[in-house]
Amino acid sequence: MDRVVALLKDEMLEVESQFKKNLASDVQLISQVGNYVLSSGGKRFRPMLLLLSSRLCNYRGDKHIELAAVIEFIHTSTLLHDDVVDSATLRRGNRSANSVWGNQASVLVGDFLFAKSFSVMVGSGSLKILKILSDTTTQLAEGEILQLINTCDLEVDEPRYLQVVRDKTAILIAAACQVGGVLGDVDEPQELALREFGLEIGSAFQLMDDALDYVADQEDFGKEKGHDLFEGKMTLPLIHAYSKSSAAERQEISRIIDAEELVQKDLDYICTLIDAKDGIDYTRCRAIEMISRAKQQLSIFPDSEARQALFTLADYVVSRNK
């Protein structure tokens, strides 16, 4: 990852400058909340993917900087809304924006980031890119609603879970990669290969996020351990463990999921059960399979520094601990 960060250092500085430009507003609260969230330690994974994808496709202009900033703005707006929906108090190890400024401010600043993103998109001059990103934001909203519908539903199986993952997380990462291809004016097979690459690593990213929710230290991961369980979210570690559990174990899982609050002994029970049923290992193995498929998608491109950097980002997805 250090090599990738060094490779993109100058362009990422331009992206950060674009953040500040896009946050300019006469309403001071917008820049306060926006800067707080954008400077809170995010990995800038999505902008890096767009920059590398455009480099892979030999793009020579400067629109990739604006669009990389747009991708991060869309992502940040979803985080602001998610933390309100989830009643989160931590984000990336810091107090979440809604716990500092309240739910109303978080939702409205998230709306501003969405609106500003579309304003910048129009300035890119590409109707195709505008359609990709507008369709993506629609699917992001559908994914969030589908996740809400699945809350506390023990009948959620792996296919239903993966649909939420694809719509809620992977689709924006796929769009970042595809936009790089559109900027580089590659042919349709290469553009679609980049999109599929993004879908695979985006899905793997969310699987690892869901696994880390049960095993990572709060100090490393930046949010409370077991927060997904507290929210009644059926993620793959628990889905797998539930499928392997006895009737008595399933009854206990049901009781814990339906409880009004998550107590420590119940969280410990679920974590122990997931470990005993190999829920974390199964989730990691599924993520590794996705990364392997993602790399195969890029075989359509000749070997290059950019392709190797994309492989490095893919490997990072399954090796991270936060």
C-alpha positions in Angstrom: 0.0 0.0 0.0 2.9 2.4 0.7 4.0 2.1 -2.9 0.5 2.8 -4.2 0.2 5.8 -1.9 3.6 7.1 -3.1 2.6 6.5 -6.8 -0.5 8.6 -6.4 0.8 11.2 -4.0 0.7 14.2 -6.3 -2.7 13.4 -7.7 -4.2 12.7 -4.3 -3.0 16.1 -3.1 -5.0 17.6 -6.0 -8.0 15.5 -5.0 -7.8 16.9 -1.5 -7.6 20.4 -2.9 -10.7 19.6 -4.9 -12.5 18.6 -1.6 -11.9 22.0 -0.2 -13.1 23.7 -3.3 -16.2 21.7 -3.4 -17.0 22.4 0.2 -16.9 26.1 -0.3 -20.2 27.6 1.0 -21.6 30.7 2.7 -23.1 28.3 5.2 -20.3 27.6 7.7 -21.9 24.4 9.1 -21.4 22.7 5.7 -17.6 23.2 5.7 -17.4 22.4 9.4 -19.2 19.0 9.1 -17.8 18.2 5.7 -14.2 18.9 6.6 -14.6 17.0 9.9 -15.8 13.8 8.1 -13.4 14.1 5.1 -10.4 14.6 7.4 -11.2 11.8 9.9 -8.7 9.3 8.5 -10.4 7.7 5.5 -8.3 5.6 3.3 -9.4 7.3 0.0 -9.8 3.8 -1.4 -12.4 4.8 -4.0 -10.6 7.9 -5.4 -7.4 5.9 -5.7 -9.2 3.2 -7.7 -10.5 5.9 -10.1 -7.1 7.5 -10.5 -5.4 4.1 -11.1 -8.1 2.9 -13.5 -7.8 6.1 -15.6 -4.0 5.7 -15.6 -4.4 2.0 -16.7 -6.4 3.3 -19.6 -3.8 5.9 -20.6 -6.0 8.9 -19.8 -4.1 12.2 -20.2 -6.6 14.9 -19.1 -7.5 16.3 -15.7 -11.1 15.4 -15.2 -10.1 12.3 -13.2 -9.2 14.6 -10.2 -12.7 16.2 -10.1 -14.4 12.8 -10.5 -12.2 11.2 -7.9 -13.4 13.9 -5.5 -17.0 13.3 -6.6 -16.7 9.6 -5.8 -15.4 10.4 -2.3 -18.2 13.0 -1.8 -20.9 10.4 -2.6 -19.2 7.9 -0.3 -19.0 10.5 2.5 -22.6 11.5 2.1 -23.7 7.9 2.5 -21.6 7.6 5.7 -23.3 10.7 7.1 -26.7 9.2 6.4 -25.7 5.7 7.6 -24.5 6.9 11.0 -27.9 8.5 11.6 -29.8 5.4 10.5 -27.5 3.2 12.6 -27.4 5.6 15.6 -23.6 5.3 15.4 -21.4 7.2 17.8 -18.0 6.4 16.3 -16.7 6.7 12.8 -13.0 5.8 12.0 -12.1 6.0 15.7 -13.6 9.5 16.1 -17.0 10.7 17.3 -19.4 10.4 14.4 -20.7 13.7 12.9 -24.3 13.0 14.1 -23.0 12.6 17.7 -21.2 16.0 17.4 -23.7 18.2 15.5 -26.9 16.1 15.7 -28.9 14.0 13.2 -30.4 16.9 11.4 -27.1 18.5 10.5 -25.6 15.2 9.4 -28.5 14.4 7.1 -28.6 17.9 5.6 -24.9 18.1 5.0 -25.0 14.6 3.5 -27.7 16.0 1.1 -25.4 18.9 0.2 -22.6 16.5 -0.6 -24.9 14.5 -2.9 -26.1 17.7 -4.6 -22.6 19.1 -5.0 -21.5 15.8 -6.5 -24.0 16.1 -9.3 -23.1 19.7 -10.0 -19.5 18.7 -10.5 -20.5 15.6 -12.6 -22.3 17.8 -15.0 -19.1 19.9 -15.4 -17.3 16.8 -16.5 -19.1 17.1 -19.9 -19.7 13.4 -20.2 -23.3 12.2 -20.3 -22.1 8.6 -20.0 -20.3 9.3 -16.7 -23.3 11.3 -15.4 -25.5 8.3 -16.2 -23.1 5.8 -14.5 -22.9 7.8 -11.3 -26.6 8.8 -11.2 -27.6 5.1 -11.6 -25.0 4.2 -9.0 -26.5 6.6 -6.4 -30.0 5.2 -7.1 -28.7 1.7 -6.5 -26.9 2.8 -3.3 -30.2 4.0 -1.9 -31.9 0.7 -2.9 -29.1 -1.2 -1.1 -29.6 0.7 2.1 -33.4 0.1 2.0 -32.9 -3.6 1.3 -30.5 -3.8 4.2 -33.2 -2.1 6.4 -35.8 -4.7 5.2 -33.4 -7.5 6.1 -32.9 -6.2 9.7 -33.4 -8.9 12.3 -34.5 -11.4 9.7 -32.9 -14.8 10.4 -34.1 -16.1 7.1 -31.6 -13.9 5.2 -29.3 -16.3 3.3 -26.0 -15.7 1.6 -27.5 -14.7 -1.8 -29.8 -12.1 -0.2 -26.8 -10.8 1.9 -24.6 -10.6 -1.2 -27.2 -8.5 -3.0 -27.2 -6.0 -0.3 -23.4 -5.9 -0.4 -23.4 -5.4 -4.1 -25.9 -2.6 -4.0 -24.8 -0.9 -0.8 -21.0 -1.0 -1.2 -19.6 -2.7 -4.3 -21.6 -0.6 -6.8 -19.8 2.7 -6.0 -16.4 1.0 -6.1 -17.4 -0.5 -9.5 -18.4 2.9 -10.7 -15.0 4.4 -9.7 -13.2 1.8 -11.8 -15.6 2.1 -14.7 -15.4 5.9 -14.9 -11.6 5.5 -15.2 -12.2 3.4 -18.3 -14.7 5.8 -19.7 -12.2 8.7 -19.3 -9.6 6.6 -21.1 -12.0 5.9 -23.9 -11.3 2.1 -23.8 -13.5 -0.4 -25.7 -16.6 -1.9 -24.1 -14.9 -5.2 -23.0 -12.2 -3.3 -21.1 -14.7 -0.9 -19.6 -16.9 -3.8 -18.4 -13.8 -5.6 -17.1 -13.0 -2.6 -14.9 -16.5 -2.5 -13.6 -16.5 -6.2 -12.8 -13.1 -5.8 -11.1 -14.7 -3.1 -8.9 -17.7 -5.2 -8.1 -15.6 -8.1 -6.9 -13.2 -6.1 -4.8 -16.0 -3.9 -3.5 -17.9 -7.0 -2.4 -14.8 -8.5 -0.8 -14.2 -5.1 1.0 -17.6 -5.3 2.6 -17.2 -9.0 3.6 -14.0 -8.1 5.3 -15.6 -5.2 7.0 -18.4 -7.5 8.3 -15.8 -10.0 9.6 -13.8 -7.3 11.3 -16.9 -6.1 13.1 -16.7 -9.3 15.2 -13.0 -9.6 15.7 -11.2 -6.3 15.4 -10.3 -4.1 18.4 -12.3 -0.9 18.6 -9.1 1.1 18.7 -8.0 -0.5 15.4 -11.3 -0.7 13.6 -12.7 2.7 14.6 -16.1 1.6 15.7 -17.7 -0.4 18.5 -17.2 -4.2 18.2 -20.4 -6.0 17.4 -22.2 -2.9 16.1 -23.7 -4.8 13.2 -25.2 -7.3 15.7 -26.5 -4.4 17.8 -28.2 -3.0 14.7 -29.7 -6.5 13.9 -27.7 -6.7 10.6 -27.4 -10.3 9.3 -23.9 -10.4 7.9 -22.0 -13.3 6.5 -20.1 -14.4 9.6 -23.5 -14.8 11.5 -25.4 -16.1 8.5 -22.8 -18.9 8.1 -22.8 -19.7 11.8 -26.6 -19.7 12.0 -26.7 -22.2 9.1 -24.4 -24.5 11.0 -26.1 -24.2 14.4 -28.3 -26.5 16.3 -31.9 -25.8 17.1 -31.0 -24.6 20.6 -28.2 -22.4 19.3 -30.6 -20.9 16.7 -33.1 -20.1 19.4 -30.5 -18.3 21.4 -29.3 -16.3 18.3 -33.0 -15.3 17.7 -33.4 -14.2 21.3 -30.2 -12.0 21.1 -31.1 -10.5 17.7 -34.6 -9.6 19.0 -33.4 -8.1 22.3 -33.9 -4.4 22.8 -30.2 -3.9 23.8 -27.1 -5.9 23.2 -25.4 -6.9 26.5 -21.8 -8.0 26.7 -22.5 -11.7 27.5 -24.7 -12.0 24.5 -22.1 -10.4 22.2 -19.5 -12.8 23.7 -21.9 -15.8 23.0 -22.3 -14.7 19.4 -18.6 -14.1 18.8 -17.8 -17.5 20.4 -20.4 -19.3 18.3 -19.2 -17.6 15.1 -15.6 -18.7 15.9 -16.8 -22.3 16.6 -18.7 -22.5 13.3 -15.7 -20.9 11.3 -17.8 -17.9 10.3 -14.9 -15.6 10.1 -12.7 -18.0 8.2 -15.6 -18.7 5.8 -16.1 -15.0 5.2 -12.4 -14.4 4.6 -12.3 -17.3 2.1 -15.2 -16.0 0.2 -13.5 -12.6 0.0 -10.3 -14.1 -1.2 -12.2 -15.9 -4.0 -13.6 -12.5 -5.0 -10.2 -11.0 -5.1 -8.9 -13.8 -7.3 -11.8 -13.3 -9.8 -11.2 -9.5 -9.7 -7.6 -9.9 -10.8 -8.6 -12.2 -13.6 -10.8 -9.4 -15.0 -7.7 -7.3 -15.5 -6.0 -9.9 -17.7 -7.6 -8.1 -20.6 -5.1 -5.2 -20.0 -1.3 -5.4 -20.6 0.9 -5.5 -17.6 1.8 -2.1 -16.3 2.6 -0.2 -13.1 -1.0 0.8 -12.8 -2.3 -2.7 -13.1 0.2 -3.9 -10.5 -1.0 -1.1 -8.2 -4.6 -2.2 -8.7 -3.6 -5.7 -7.7 -1.9 -4.3 -4.6 -5.2 -2.5 -3.7 -7.1 -5.8 -4.3 -4.7 -7.7 -2.0 -5.0 -4.9 0.7 -8.7 -5.6 0.9 -8.3 -9.0 2.4 -5.2 -8.2 4.5 -6.4 -5.1 6.3 -7.3 -5.1 10.0 -9.2 -1.8 10.0 
